[in-house]
Amino acid sequence: MEDYGLPTYGDRIADAYDAWVSTLARDTEGTVEFLADVAGAGPVLELGVGTGRVSLPLAARGLDVHGIDASEAMVAKLREKPGGEAIPVTVGDFADVGVEGRYSLVFVVFTTFFALLTQDDQVRCFRNVAEHLTDDGAFLVEVFVPDLGRFHNGEHVSVRHVRSDAVVLDASLLDAAAQRVDAQLVELSEGGTRLWPVALRFAWPSELDLMARLAGLRLRERWSDWDRSPFDAKSAKHISVYERARWRSAGALSGVPL
């Protein structure tokens, strides 16, 4: 999609996002409980804060929550909600982590990390996050596990959601070499047709772990879901928590993270 930019997804879907995501992200309470446990006393930074589905309940627990998002339309929806005005939000590319200070937890959920469309941008995000973590801070990433079997000849069409008055379809194209998926979420309803473009650059768990190593981080834990169910070969997604690596300081292994 030649005219697709970082804010495109949020700008196009902002007015429908909360209703749409409620059909997919069904464990917001479990998400918030997990994040609060990792965050400790805070402060906390969400990359891709969106309409505040996660950050608002975290802030309601008393945590100092900050956010970054590329879409002013999504941030405007956050501001309309109770408590939304109290969350500081930087509008921009979250790969830059363009904020001051350090955080006990930086997190990006609901596959939003894959909205960074090149490997360079994803590596840059890891490095910038590492610079904004406290010494015992953590970087948490929730993303899907790539499943190329969904595609036939690089194409995929599926039904995302069905209501009595509408259906939402997913029409996707895969560029396996670039690890990129370009898609349209298509809502057909009595009121007409709506198109919500989505572009993602997916990465395998091992690739994310290498990005972390390049940033001086290491994998602390990985789970299949917010209930801490074990991650295995059948897992459709993963929640990975990274922390600062400890470094060997002597001998031939000097500079190798543990």
BANU-618517 format. One line per field, with one value per atom (N, C-alpha, C): residue number from 0; atom name; z, x, y. Coordinates in steps of 0.1 Angstrom, whole numbers, plus 5000, padded with zeros to 4 digits. Each point is the difference from the previous one (the first is absolute). Example, Ala and Ser with C-alpha at 12.3 -4.5 7.8 and 13.67 -1.06 7.14 Angstrom:
BEGIN
i	0|0|0|1|1|1
at	N|CA|C|N|CA|C
Z	5078|5000|5000|4993|5000|5008
X	5132|4991|5009|4996|5009|4992
Y	4943|5012|5012|5011|5011|5011
This chain:
BEGIN
i	0|0|0|1|1|1|2|2|2|3|3|3|4|4|4|5|5|5|6|6|6|7|7|7|8|8|8|9|9|9|10|10|10|11|11|11|12|12|12|13|13|13|14|14|14|15|15|15|16|16|16|17|17|17|18|18|18|19|19|19|20|20|20|21|21|21|22|22|22|23|23|23|24|24|24|25|25|25|26|26|26|27|27|27|28|28|28|29|29|29|30|30|30|31|31|31|32|32|32|33|33|33|34|34|34|35|35|35|36|36|36|37|37|37|38|38|38|39|39|39|40|40|40|41|41|41|42|42|42|43|43|43|44|44|44|45|45|45|46|46|46|47|47|47|48|48|48|49|49|49|50|50|50|51|51|51|52|52|52|53|53|53|54|54|54|55|55|55|56|56|56|57|57|57|58|58|58|59|59|59|60|60|60|61|61|61|62|62|62|63|63|63|64|64|64|65|65|65|66|66|66|67|67|67|68|68|68|69|69|69|70|70|70|71|71|71|72|72|72|73|73|73|74|74|74|75|75|75|76|76|76|77|77|77|78|78|78|79|79|79|80|80|80|81|81|81|82|82|82|83|83|83|84|84|84|85|85|85|86|86|86|87|87|87|88|88|88|89|89|89|90|90|90|91|91|91|92|92|92|93|93|93|94|94|94|95|95|95|96|96|96|97|97|97|98|98|98|99|99|99|100|100|100|101|101|101|102|102|102|103|103|103|104|104|104|105|105|105|106|106|106|107|107|107|108|108|108|109|109|109|110|110|110|111|111|111|112|112|112|113|113|113|114|114|114|115|115|115|116|116|116|117|117|117|118|118|118|119|119|119|120|120|120|121|121|121|122|122|122|123|123|123|124|124|124|125|125|125|126|126|126|127|127|127|128|128|128|129|129|129|130|130|130|131|131|131|132|132|132|133|133|133|134|134|134|135|135|135|136|136|136|137|137|137|138|138|138|139|139|139|140|140|140|141|141|141|142|142|142|143|143|143|144|144|144|145|145|145|146|146|146|147|147|147|148|148|148|149|149|149|150|150|150|151|151|151|152|152|152|153|153|153|154|154|154|155|155|155|156|156|156|157|157|157|158|158|158|159|159|159|160|160|160|161|161|161|162|162|162|163|163|163|164|164|164|165|165|165|166|166|166|167|167|167|168|168|168|169|169|169|170|170|170|171|171|171|172|172|172|173|173|173|174|174|174|175|175|175|176|176|176|177|177|177|178|178|178|179|179|179|180|180|180|181|181|181|182|182|182|183|183|183|184|184|184|185|185|185|186|186|186|187|187|187|188|188|188|189|189|189|190|190|190|191|191|191|192|192|192|193|193|193|194|194|194|195|195|195|196|196|196|197|197|197|198|198|198|199|199|199|200|200|200|201|201|201|202|202|202|203|203|203|204|204|204|205|205|205|206|206|206|207|207|207|208|208|208|209|209|209|210|210|210|211|211|211|212|212|212|213|213|213|214|214|214|215|215|215|216|216|216|217|217|217|218|218|218|219|219|219|220|220|220|221|221|221|222|222|222|223|223|223|224|224|224|225|225|225|226|226|226|227|227|227|228|228|228|229|229|229|230|230|230|231|231|231|232|232|232|233|233|233|234|234|234|235|235|235|236|236|236|237|237|237|238|238|238|239|239|239|240|240|240|241|241|241|242|242|242|243|243|243|244|244|244|245|245|245|246|246|246|247|247|247|248|248|248|249|249|249|250|250|250|251|251|251|252|252|252|253|253|253|254|254|254|255|255|255|256|256|256|257|257|257
at	N|CA|C|N|CA|C|N|CA|C|N|CA|C|N|CA|C|N|CA|C|N|CA|C|N|CA|C|N|CA|C|N|CA|C|N|CA|C|N|CA|C|N|CA|C|N|CA|C|N|CA|C|N|CA|C|N|CA|C|N|CA|C|N|CA|C|N|CA|C|N|CA|C|N|CA|C|N|CA|C|N|CA|C|N|CA|C|N|CA|C|N|CA|C|N|CA|C|N|CA|C|N|CA|C|N|CA|C|N|CA|C|N|CA|C|N|CA|C|N|CA|C|N|CA|C|N|CA|C|N|CA|C|N|CA|C|N|CA|C|N|CA|C|N|CA|C|N|CA|C|N|CA|C|N|CA|C|N|CA|C|N|CA|C|N|CA|C|N|CA|C|N|CA|C|N|CA|C|N|CA|C|N|CA|C|N|CA|C|N|CA|C|N|CA|C|N|CA|C|N|CA|C|N|CA|C|N|CA|C|N|CA|C|N|CA|C|N|CA|C|N|CA|C|N|CA|C|N|CA|C|N|CA|C|N|CA|C|N|CA|C|N|CA|C|N|CA|C|N|CA|C|N|CA|C|N|CA|C|N|CA|C|N|CA|C|N|CA|C|N|CA|C|N|CA|C|N|CA|C|N|CA|C|N|CA|C|N|CA|C|N|CA|C|N|CA|C|N|CA|C|N|CA|C|N|CA|C|N|CA|C|N|CA|C|N|CA|C|N|CA|C|N|CA|C|N|CA|C|N|CA|C|N|CA|C|N|CA|C|N|CA|C|N|CA|C|N|CA|C|N|CA|C|N|CA|C|N|CA|C|N|CA|C|N|CA|C|N|CA|C|N|CA|C|N|CA|C|N|CA|C|N|CA|C|N|CA|C|N|CA|C|N|CA|C|N|CA|C|N|CA|C|N|CA|C|N|CA|C|N|CA|C|N|CA|C|N|CA|C|N|CA|C|N|CA|C|N|CA|C|N|CA|C|N|CA|C|N|CA|C|N|CA|C|N|CA|C|N|CA|C|N|CA|C|N|CA|C|N|CA|C|N|CA|C|N|CA|C|N|CA|C|N|CA|C|N|CA|C|N|CA|C|N|CA|C|N|CA|C|N|CA|C|N|CA|C|N|CA|C|N|CA|C|N|CA|C|N|CA|C|N|CA|C|N|CA|C|N|CA|C|N|CA|C|N|CA|C|N|CA|C|N|CA|C|N|CA|C|N|CA|C|N|CA|C|N|CA|C|N|CA|C|N|CA|C|N|CA|C|N|CA|C|N|CA|C|N|CA|C|N|CA|C|N|CA|C|N|CA|C|N|CA|C|N|CA|C|N|CA|C|N|CA|C|N|CA|C|N|CA|C|N|CA|C|N|CA|C|N|CA|C|N|CA|C|N|CA|C|N|CA|C|N|CA|C|N|CA|C|N|CA|C|N|CA|C|N|CA|C|N|CA|C|N|CA|C|N|CA|C|N|CA|C|N|CA|C|N|CA|C|N|CA|C|N|CA|C|N|CA|C|N|CA|C|N|CA|C|N|CA|C|N|CA|C|N|CA|C|N|CA|C|N|CA|C|N|CA|C|N|CA|C|N|CA|C|N|CA|C|N|CA|C|N|CA|C|N|CA|C|N|CA|C|N|CA|C|N|CA|C|N|CA|C|N|CA|C|N|CA|C|N|CA|C|N|CA|C|N|CA|C|N|CA|C|N|CA|C|N|CA|C|N|CA|C|N|CA|C|N|CA|C|N|CA|C|N|CA|C|N|CA|C|N|CA|C|N|CA|C|N|CA|C|N|CA|C|N|CA|C|N|CA|C|N|CA|C|N|CA|C|N|CA|C|N|CA|C|N|CA|C|N|CA|C|N|CA|C|N|CA|C|N|CA|C|N|CA|C|N|CA|C|N|CA|C|N|CA|C|N|CA|C|N|CA|C|N|CA|C|N|CA|C|N|CA|C|N|CA|C|N|CA|C|N|CA|C|N|CA|C|N|CA|C|N|CA|C|N|CA|C|N|CA|C|N|CA|C|N|CA|C
Z	5000|5000|5000|4988|4999|5008|5003|5007|5015|5005|5014|5008|5011|5009|5014|5009|5014|5007|4997|5007|4993|4988|4991|5007|5006|5007|5010|5009|5011|4996|4990|4995|4994|4993|4992|5010|5010|5008|5013|5004|5013|5005|4992|5005|5002|4994|5001|5008|5005|5005|5013|5009|5013|4998|4991|4998|4993|4990|4993|5009|5008|5008|5011|5004|5011|4995|4987|4995|4999|5002|4998|5013|5007|5012|5012|5004|5010|5014|5003|5013|5004|4999|5004|5015|5008|5015|5003|4993|5002|4995|4989|4994|5010|5006|5010|5012|5005|5012|4998|4988|4997|4999|4993|4998|5014|5008|5013|5009|4998|5008|4996|4986|4995|5003|5000|5001|5014|5010|5014|5003|5005|5003|4988|4989|4988|5000|4991|4990|4988|4992|4989|4987|4989|4987|4990|4994|4990|4986|4991|4986|4992|4993|4993|5010|5007|5011|4995|4988|4994|5008|5001|5007|5015|5005|5015|5005|4992|5005|5012|4999|5011|5009|4995|5008|5011|4996|5009|5013|4998|5012|5008|4994|5007|5008|4994|5008|5011|4998|5011|5012|4998|5011|5008|4995|5007|4994|4988|4994|4991|4999|4992|4986|4991|4987|4989|4991|4988|4988|4988|4988|4988|4989|4987|4990|4990|4989|4988|4988|4988|4995|5005|4995|5010|4995|5008|5002|4990|5001|5012|5001|5011|5013|5001|5013|5003|4990|5003|5007|4995|5007|5014|5003|5013|5009|4995|5007|5004|4992|5003|5012|5004|5010|5014|5011|5013|5003|5005|5003|4988|4988|4988|4999|5006|4999|5010|5009|5010|4995|4989|4995|4990|5003|4990|4988|4988|4988|4990|4995|4989|4987|4991|4987|4990|4995|4992|4998|4994|4997|5013|5004|5013|4999|4989|4999|5005|5000|5005|5015|5007|5014|5004|4994|5002|5012|5012|5013|5009|5011|5010|5011|5007|5012|4997|5011|5000|5006|4996|5004|5005|5009|5006|4990|4991|4990|4988|4988|4987|4993|4995|4994|4987|4992|4987|4998|4999|5000|4987|4999|4989|4987|4999|4987|4995|5007|4995|4997|5006|4997|4985|4994|4986|4990|5006|4992|4995|5006|4995|4988|4988|4988|4994|5007|4996|5012|4997|5011|5007|4992|5006|5010|4997|5009|5013|4998|5012|5009|4993|5008|5007|4993|5006|5012|4999|5011|5013|4998|5011|5006|4992|5005|5008|4995|5007|5012|5000|5012|5011|4997|5009|5007|4993|5005|5010|5000|5008|5012|5002|5010|5013|5011|5013|5000|5010|5001|5001|5007|5001|4992|4990|4992|4990|4993|4991|4988|4988|4988|4996|4999|4998|4986|4992|4987|4998|4996|4997|4985|4993|4985|4997|4988|4995|4995|5000|4994|4985|4991|4986|4996|4992|4994|4985|4993|4985|4994|5007|4995|4997|5006|4998|4985|4993|4987|4989|4989|4989|4988|4994|4990|5004|5013|5005|5003|5000|5002|5011|5007|5011|5001|5001|5003|5011|5011|5011|5005|5008|5007|5014|5004|5013|5010|4996|5009|4993|5006|4994|5010|4996|5008|4992|5007|4993|4988|5001|4990|4993|5002|4993|5001|4991|5000|4997|5007|4998|4994|4989|4993|5000|4999|5000|4987|4991|4987|5001|4999|5002|4989|4998|4991|5007|4998|5006|4991|5005|4994|5009|4998|5009|5001|4989|5001|5009|4999|5009|5013|5002|5013|5002|4989|5001|4996|5007|4996|4998|4988|4998|4999|5008|5001|5000|4997|5002|5009|5011|5007|4994|4995|4992|5008|5004|5007|4990|4998|4992|5009|4999|5009|4993|5007|4994|4997|5007|4997|4989|4995|4989|5002|4994|5000|5006|5009|5006|4998|4997|4998|5011|5007|5009|4996|4994|4996|5012|4998|5011|4992|5005|4995|5012|4999|5011|4994|5008|4998|5011|4998|5011|5002|5012|5003|5009|4999|5008|5014|5009|5014|5001|4993|5001|4994|4990|4994|5010|5007|5011|5011|5003|5011|4995|4987|4995|5000|4997|5001|5014|5010|5014|5003|4996|5002|4995|4988|4994|5008|5007|5009|5014|5003|5013|5010|4994|5008|4998|5009|4998|5004|4995|5003|5015|5007|5014|5001|4993|5000|4987|4997|4988|5003|4997|5003|4988|5000|4988|5002|5012|5002|5014|5003|5012|5013|4998|5012|5003|4993|5002|4996|4990|4994|4993|5000|4994|4985|4995|4986|4994|4989|4993|4985|4993|4986|4994|5009|4995|5004|5006|5005|4988|5000|4989|5002|5012|5004|5011|5003|5012|5007|5013|5008|5005|4995|5003|5009|5010|5009|5000|4996|4999|5012|5004|5010|4996|5008|4997|5002|4990|5001|5010|5007|5008|4991|5001|4991|5007|4993|5004|4999|5010|5000|4999|4998|5000|4990|4995|4992|4986|4993|4985|4998|5010|4998|5004|5002|5003|4990|5005|4991|4995|5005|4996|5011|4996|5010|5004|5013|5005|5000
X	5008|4992|5009|5001|5009|4997|4987|4996|4999|5005|4998|5012|4997|5010|4997|5009|4999|4987|4994|4987|4988|5002|4988|4990|5005|4991|4991|5007|4993|4990|5005|4991|4988|5001|4988|4990|5006|4991|4996|5005|4998|4986|4990|4987|4993|5006|4994|5009|5012|5010|4995|4994|4996|4990|4990|4990|5006|5010|5006|5009|5009|5009|4994|4988|4993|4996|5000|4997|5012|5012|5012|5009|5001|5008|4990|4998|4990|5004|5013|5005|5008|4993|5007|5003|4991|5003|5013|5001|5012|5012|4999|5011|5005|4991|5003|5006|4995|5005|5015|5003|5013|5010|4996|5008|5003|4990|5002|5010|4999|5009|5015|5002|5013|5005|4991|5004|5004|4995|5004|4995|5008|4996|5000|5005|5000|5011|5000|4990|5000|4989|4997|4999|5004|4999|4994|4989|4994|5003|5006|5002|4988|4994|4987|4989|4999|4990|4986|4998|4986|4990|4988|4989|5000|5011|5002|4993|4998|4993|5008|5013|5009|5005|5004|5006|4991|4987|4991|4997|4998|4998|5013|5012|5013|5001|4997|5000|4990|4989|4990|5005|5010|5006|5010|5002|5010|5013|5002|5013|5001|5013|5003|5002|4990|5000|5002|5009|5003|4997|4998|4998|5006|5002|5004|4991|4995|4992|5002|5000|5001|4988|4988|4987|4994|4999|4993|4985|4994|4986|4998|5009|4999|5002|5009|5003|4988|4993|4988|4989|4999|4990|5004|5013|5005|4996|5002|4997|4985|4991|4986|4996|5008|4996|5004|4993|5003|5015|5008|5014|5009|4994|5009|5008|4995|5008|5012|5000|5011|5012|4999|5011|5008|5013|5008|5003|4997|5002|5009|5010|5008|4995|4997|4996|5012|5002|5012|5003|5011|5004|5005|4994|5004|5013|5005|5014|5010|4997|5010|4999|4989|4999|5003|4993|5003|4995|5004|4996|5012|4998|5011|4998|5011|4999|5001|4999|5002|4988|4997|4988|5003|4992|5001|4994|4991|4994|4997|5005|4995|4994|4988|4993|4993|4998|4992|4992|4987|4991|4992|4993|4990|5007|5012|5008|5004|4998|5004|5014|5009|5014|5003|4992|5001|4996|4994|4997|5012|5012|5013|5004|5000|5000|5013|5011|5013|5008|5009|5008|5008|5005|5008|4992|4987|4992|4997|4999|4997|5013|5011|5013|5002|4997|5001|4991|4988|4991|5006|5005|5006|5011|5009|5011|4995|4990|4995|4993|4992|4994|5010|5011|5010|5006|5001|5005|4991|4987|4990|4995|5007|4997|5008|4993|5008|5009|5009|5010|4993|4988|4993|4987|5000|4988|4998|4988|4997|4993|5002|4993|4992|4986|4991|4994|5000|4994|4990|4988|4990|4997|5003|4998|4996|4995|4996|5013|4999|5010|4996|5009|4997|4996|4989|4995|4998|5010|5000|4991|4995|4991|4986|4998|4987|4998|5011|5000|5001|4993|5001|5004|5012|5006|5001|5003|5002|4987|4989|4987|4992|4992|4992|4987|4989|4987|4993|4995|4994|4989|4991|4990|5005|5001|5004|4989|4988|4989|4987|4990|4986|4990|4992|4989|4987|4989|4988|4998|5008|4999|5013|5010|5013|5009|5010|5011|5013|5010|5014|5009|5005|5009|5015|5009|5014|5006|5004|5006|5015|5009|5014|5009|5011|5010|5013|5008|5012|5012|5010|5013|5010|5002|5007|5015|5006|5014|5001|4991|5001|4993|4994|4993|4989|4993|4990|4987|4989|4987|4992|4994|4992|4985|4991|4987|4990|4987|4989|4990|4996|4988|4988|4991|4988|4988|4993|4987|4989|4991|4988|4988|4993|4988|4989|4988|4989|5002|5010|5003|5010|5006|5009|5013|5011|5013|5010|5008|5012|5012|5012|5013|5009|5007|5010|5014|5009|5012|5010|5007|5010|5012|5012|5013|5008|5006|5008|5013|5011|5012|5002|4997|5001|5014|5003|5013|4998|5009|4999|5005|4996|5004|5016|5006|5015|5006|4994|5004|4999|4989|4998|5010|5003|5011|5013|5003|5013|5000|4988|4999|5003|4995|5002|5015|5006|5015|5008|4996|5007|4998|4989|4997|5005|5007|5005|4989|4990|4990|5000|4993|4999|4985|4996|4987|4999|4991|4998|4989|4989|4989|4992|4994|4991|4988|4988|4988|4991|4991|4990|4988|4997|4989|5002|4990|5001|4998|4995|4998|5013|5011|5013|4999|4992|5001|5013|5006|5013|5000|5011|5002|5006|4993|5005|4998|5002|5000|4986|4990|4986|4994|5008|4996|4998|4988|4997|5006|5003|5007|5009|5008|5009|5000|5002|5003|5014|5009|5014|5005|5007|5005|5015|5006|5014|5005|5012|5007|5014|5007|5014|5008|5009|5009|5011|5005|5012|5012|5011|5011|5012|5006|5013|5010|5009|5009|5015|5003|5013|5002|5012|5003|4996|5000|4997|4985|4991|4986|4996|5010|4996|4991|4990|4990|4989|4999|4989|4989|4988|4989|4996|4995|4995|4985
Y	4988|5012|5012|5007|5011|5012|5002|5012|4998|4989|4996|5005|5007|5006|4995|5004|4995|5004|5012|5003|4995|4994|4997|4991|4989|4990|5007|5007|5006|5011|5008|5011|4995|4989|4994|4993|4993|4992|5005|5012|5006|5000|5004|5001|4986|4990|4986|4991|5005|4991|4993|5007|4994|4989|5002|4990|4988|5002|4989|4992|5007|4992|4993|5004|4992|4986|4998|4986|4992|5006|4992|4999|5011|5001|4998|4988|4997|4999|5002|4999|5012|5012|5012|5000|4994|5000|4991|4989|4992|5007|5007|5008|5010|5007|5011|4994|4989|4993|4996|4994|4995|5012|5011|5012|5006|5002|5006|4992|4987|4991|5003|5001|5002|5014|5010|5014|5004|4993|5004|5014|5009|5013|5010|4995|5009|5010|5010|5003|4991|5001|4991|5008|4994|5006|4990|5003|4992|5005|4992|5003|4996|5010|4997|5000|5011|5001|5000|5005|4999|5007|4994|5006|4997|4994|4998|4988|4990|4987|4994|5001|4994|5011|5011|5010|5007|5001|5007|4991|4987|4992|4999|5000|5000|5013|5011|5013|5000|4994|4999|4992|4992|4993|5008|5013|5009|5001|4993|5000|5013|5005|5012|4995|5002|4994|5011|4997|5009|4992|5007|4993|5007|4992|5005|4995|5008|4995|5009|4993|5008|5007|4995|5005|5010|5012|5011|4996|4993|4996|4990|4991|4990|5007|5009|5008|5008|5006|5008|4991|4987|4991|4997|4999|4998|5012|5012|5012|5001|4994|5001|4991|4991|4991|5005|4996|5004|4996|5010|4998|5001|5001|5001|5013|5011|5012|4999|4991|5000|4992|4993|4991|5009|5003|5007|4991|5005|4993|5008|4993|5006|4995|5009|4996|4999|4987|4998|4986|4997|4986|4994|4989|4994|4993|4998|4994|5010|5013|5010|5001|4995|5001|5014|5010|5014|5006|4995|5005|5001|5007|5002|4990|4997|4992|4985|4993|4985|4994|4987|4994|4985|4996|4987|4990|5005|4991|5008|4996|5005|4988|5002|4989|5004|4989|5002|4987|5002|4988|4999|4989|4998|5001|4995|4999|5013|5011|5014|5001|4992|5001|4997|4992|4996|5012|5010|5012|5007|4997|5005|4992|5006|4992|4996|5003|4995|4994|4991|4994|5011|5009|5011|5008|5003|5007|4992|4987|4992|4999|4998|5000|5014|5011|5013|5001|4995|5001|4993|4988|4992|5008|5006|5008|5012|5007|5012|4997|4989|4995|4997|4993|4997|5012|5011|5012|5007|4996|5006|4991|4989|4991|5003|4999|5000|4988|4999|4989|4987|5000|4987|5000|5009|5001|4989|4999|4990|5006|4993|5003|4988|5002|4990|5001|4989|5000|4989|5004|4989|5001|4989|4999|4985|4999|4987|4992|4987|4991|4999|5004|4999|4986|5000|4987|5002|4996|5002|4990|4990|4990|5006|5012|5006|5005|5002|5006|4989|5002|4992|5008|4997|5009|5014|5002|5013|5008|4993|5007|4993|5008|4995|5009|4993|5007|4992|5007|4993|5009|4994|5008|5003|5013|5004|5001|5004|5002|5001|4994|5000|5005|5010|5005|4998|5004|4998|5010|5011|5011|5003|4991|5003|4988|5000|4990|5007|4996|5006|4989|5003|4991|5005|4990|5003|4996|5009|4997|5004|4990|5002|4995|5007|4996|4998|4990|4997|5002|5007|5001|4992|4987|4992|5005|5005|5004|5012|5009|5012|4998|4988|4997|5011|5003|5011|4995|5005|4997|5013|5002|5011|4995|5007|4995|5011|4996|5009|4992|5007|4995|5007|4992|5005|4997|5011|4998|5002|4990|5001|5001|5010|5002|5006|5001|5007|5014|5006|5014|5002|4990|5001|4992|5004|4993|5009|4995|5007|4992|5007|4994|5005|4991|5003|4994|5007|4994|4997|4989|4996|4995|5004|4995|4996|4988|4994|4994|5001|4993|4991|4987|4990|4995|4995|4995|4987|4991|4988|5002|4992|5002|5000|4992|5000|5012|5006|5013|5011|5000|5010|4999|4987|4998|5006|4998|5006|5015|5006|5014|5005|4992|5004|4999|4990|4998|5012|5004|5012|5012|5001|5012|4998|4989|4998|4995|4993|4994|4985|4993|4985|4996|4989|4995|4995|5005|4996|4989|5002|4990|5001|4989|5001|4990|5006|4993|4999|4991|4999|5009|5004|5010|5007|5009|5008|4992|4988|4991|4992|5003|4994|4985|4997|4986|4999|4988|4998|5002|5006|5002|4987|4995|4989|5001|4989|5000|5002|4998|5002|5015|5008|5013|5009|5007|5009|5014|5003|5013|4998|5011|4999|5013|5000|5012|4998|5008|4999|5012|4997|5010|5000|5012|5002|5009|4997|5008|5002|5009|5003|4987|4998|4989|5002|4989|5001|4996|5007|4998|4994|4990|4994|5011|5001|5011|4996|4987|4995|4989|4998|4988|5002|4988|5000|5003|4998|5003|5014|5009|5013|5007|5006|5007|4991|4987|4992|5000|5004|5001|4987|4999|4987|5001
